Amino acid sequence: MPHAVRPLPELVSFLESLSEPHIVFDRNYRIAAANAAYREAFPDRRQVVGRRCYEVSHHYTVPCEQAGESCPLAMSLASGHRERVLHLHHTSRGEEYVNIELSPLRDASGEIVWFVEKTEPLHVARGVSGRSGLIGRSPAFQRMLELVARVAPSNASVLLQGESGTGKELVAAAVHEASRRAEHPFVVVDCSGLTETLFESELFGHERGAFTGAVSRKAGLVEAASGGTLFLDEVGDIPLSMQVKLLRLLETGTYRRVGSTELQHADIRLVSATHRPLQEMIRDGRFRQDLYYRINTFPIHVPPLRERPEDLPLLVTSLLERVAPQQGVTVSDAAMELLSTYPFPGNVRELRNVLERASLMCDGKRVEPEDLPAEFRGMGESRSRDHLPVTSRGETGGDRGSIDIRKIERELLMGALKAHRGNRQELAQKLGLSERTLYRRLRALADEGK
């Protein structure tokens, strides 16, 4: 395809004036120009002009689409328009997530001959272990992170849906930190522990004398979040009578303190989260449909740990750095094998609790199988028995046949119950579950035993 050897010098000069990293490359991925910000973003300080973009950013020998990633160049050629993707790039700060915005440039005949690519680091997540932020590189994690990156710059309401312990509050914080409101407050409201009266007072504030014990005026959490983000955790637990007041806040941007007739104006971005099936609750009359539409402008699924098994080693390293920063503890191959076969019903929260306990149990610098809770060692024994030869009666060489995940989880819970000597709250914390989740599972066990 004939075109000029280099792009217009005016374009190159313009890109050099921009603070964000920019490059220009051709249809063969070869970089024709790179501004100073782009050159400084890469650790080897080698000349980037003349090299292919995927060699510089990914250290690949083939284009992204041939390496299993979405390639913005291929996407732009197919669509003819600007494309945005999220990629992991090698930078001067190590491997990190970046937002890529790629725009095609056409010649006088209308044919695409150049591409201008802008990269912007997404500092709220890492593809390597770290002591803060979101950690992961699995496909499920990257799909979630791409949605975070896309919605964060807007003011759209976000609904995070996922199981308990998946890290929904961390995702909400990532939305806030990647938004234009990042310099303002991020305020968390745990809706699960609030009664109807307390919820209204906490959210909207109250005037002196509004109710018994209201000895002075109090600003609510909506006011505290002014200019920033209000995160409603477990939004499905909001009392039905309060849902209409929350809806009014979202529709009008106004509210009243308890005991006041004066309208207050809110400047907040709403992020909500729940593990509850809200659509089922709507059918049952336990959640307002109009409120659901308001909070669900941009839904994001937060994947459970079992949907991102590739992230387990990363998470183990990262969480050990967080729970035992001075110890330098690692996990042996045998212990990692047990961790990788456990279903983790409590997700990342349960993994963190297990590793914190294991770091206290191990005598040296490495977690071994015996440092893990009894249910993990039992899991290993179950797997060993499951791999014994099958007898002519269709049984294993022992006294048990194949078992499914549901049975494994039931046995693990029963084992934890027998070994535990504290109260239900302590057991829930040990298992990485909420008390409500533990109660539901205990009730299911009781029902199965009838």
LINKA-V666149 format. One record per helix or strand of 3 or more residues. SS is the DSSP state (@ for helix, = for strand). FROM is the first residue (numbers start at 1). TO is the last residue. If there is no record, write none. Layout:
ss=SS from=FROM to=TO
ss=SS from=FROM to=TO
//
This chain:
ss=@ from=9 to=16
ss== from=21 to=26
ss== from=30 to=34
ss=@ from=36 to=40
ss=@ from=53 to=58
ss=@ from=64 to=67
ss=@ from=72 to=79
ss== from=83 to=91
ss== from=94 to=106
ss== from=112 to=126
ss=@ from=139 to=152
ss== from=158 to=161
ss=@ from=168 to=177
ss== from=186 to=190
ss=@ from=191 to=193
ss=@ from=196 to=204
ss=@ from=221 to=224
ss== from=229 to=233
ss=@ from=235 to=237
ss=@ from=240 to=252
ss== from=254 to=256
ss== from=263 to=265
ss== from=269 to=274
ss=@ from=278 to=283
ss=@ from=289 to=295
ss== from=298 to=301
ss=@ from=305 to=307
ss=@ from=309 to=323
ss=@ from=333 to=341
ss=@ from=347 to=361
ss=@ from=369 to=371
ss=@ from=374 to=386
ss=@ from=405 to=419
ss=@ from=424 to=431
ss=@ from=435 to=448
//
